[in-house]
Amino acid sequence: MLTIADFEAAAEVVYRRLAPTPQMAWPLLEAAVGAPVWVKHENHLMTGAFKARGGLVYVDRLLRERPQVSGVVSATRGNHGQSIAHAVRGTGLGCAIVVPHGNSVEKNAAMRAFGAELVEHGRDFDEARERAVAIAAERGWEMVPSFHRDLVAGVGTYAVELLRAVPDLDRVYVPIGLGSGICGLIAARDALGLKTEIVGVVSENAVCYRLSFEAGRPVSTNTAVTFADGMAVRVPSPEAFAIIKAGAAGIVTVSDAAVAEAMRLLYATTHNIAEGAGAAALAALMADRDRLEGRRTAVILSGGNVDRPWYRTVLDGGTPLPG
């Protein structure tokens, strides 16, 4: 388990390149929910998503402990890849990022802008990850996983910021991709000695962590097709699952239509742009709002990297259909 000292060491690395993000209690959103709610604005980071924190911590350790490594490889649907590309920029390390075919055009462009070599392979994240492992072996580069202690320590700094700023929260809703965000939140909650409930959120079309939580063991699925691509995972991380099983109050599912509605609500009440995964926590909170009277809650707006055509569809009242 990570300690406060671990998080503070990670924060020292993160804050060299990034500023802490705000947690805002928006009056219009509170009126819509019917209870006090804070939004943790990870969409305000330079890469547009919380993952930027973890990449900096991982690469910092890599440069110190393994200076002989000449490059890094990873797989992503976008935000993790931006994190790694951003972290290695200016270090002299090579960087190859593998994405599935049909990945977000604008996330791909952002990764290239940070200097990554972009490789398209496979039908989804898990097939892209297999190709990334092969490229790392071919080139002798470091394979950066999407779940690792460094990544959890880095992204968990957002949780320390939130829980120190609002220590009397009753519940926090957080989206689950491969699991670093929710694991960082659980570890920070425990390190601070708080009792805040943490509820994980997954797409009803990408339910591996919900099934795993119910079964008490990792359970994979055959598909994970959702426009909330940050949650489109078929194969859970056993390490992440163990932390989630031990520390989460539960895992709930949300539909793509509910996610789109939450994106519209965030825009109307805060004028912030959320990608699908970034709005999933609010979608789950809205489904629970009749049971939240008198409770203080927060949602993690994990990212705002949504392609313009999809966001146009959302603002027009529709739900994007992933191709």
SULFEN-V982887 format. One line per field, one symbol per residue. phi: phi as a letter, one per 30 degrees, with the letter a starting at -180 (. if undefined). psi: psi as a letter, one per 40 degrees, with the letter a starting at -180 (. if undefined). A space follows every 50 residues. Layout:
# SULFEN-V982887
phi->???
psi->???
This chain:
# SULFEN-V982887
phi->.dcedddddddeddddcbcecdcccdeddddddiadbccdcddddediad eeddeddddededdcbdddcabbacackddddedddddeicjddbcbcbd eidedddeddddddjddcccaicaeddddddddddeddcicddcddbaed ddddddddddeddddbdcddabcbdccckdddddddddedddiccedbcd bbddcbcedddddddiadbcbdbacaddddcdbccddeddedddddccdl bccbddddddddddddddcbhccbdeddcdddeddddcddcceiccbbbc ddabccdeedddedddjcbecdd
psi->iiidddddddddddeddiiiiihhhhdddddddeihhihhgeeeideeid dddddddddddddddgeeheiiiiiieddddddddddeheeeiihhhhii ieihdddddddddeeihhhhhieaddddddddddddddefihhhiehidd dddddedddddddddgefhdihhhihceeddddddddddddefiehhhhi hiieegedddddddeeihhiidighiegdeeghdhihdddddddddeidi hiiiidddddddddddddeefihhidddeddddddddedeeeheihiiih gdifghiddddddddeeahihh.
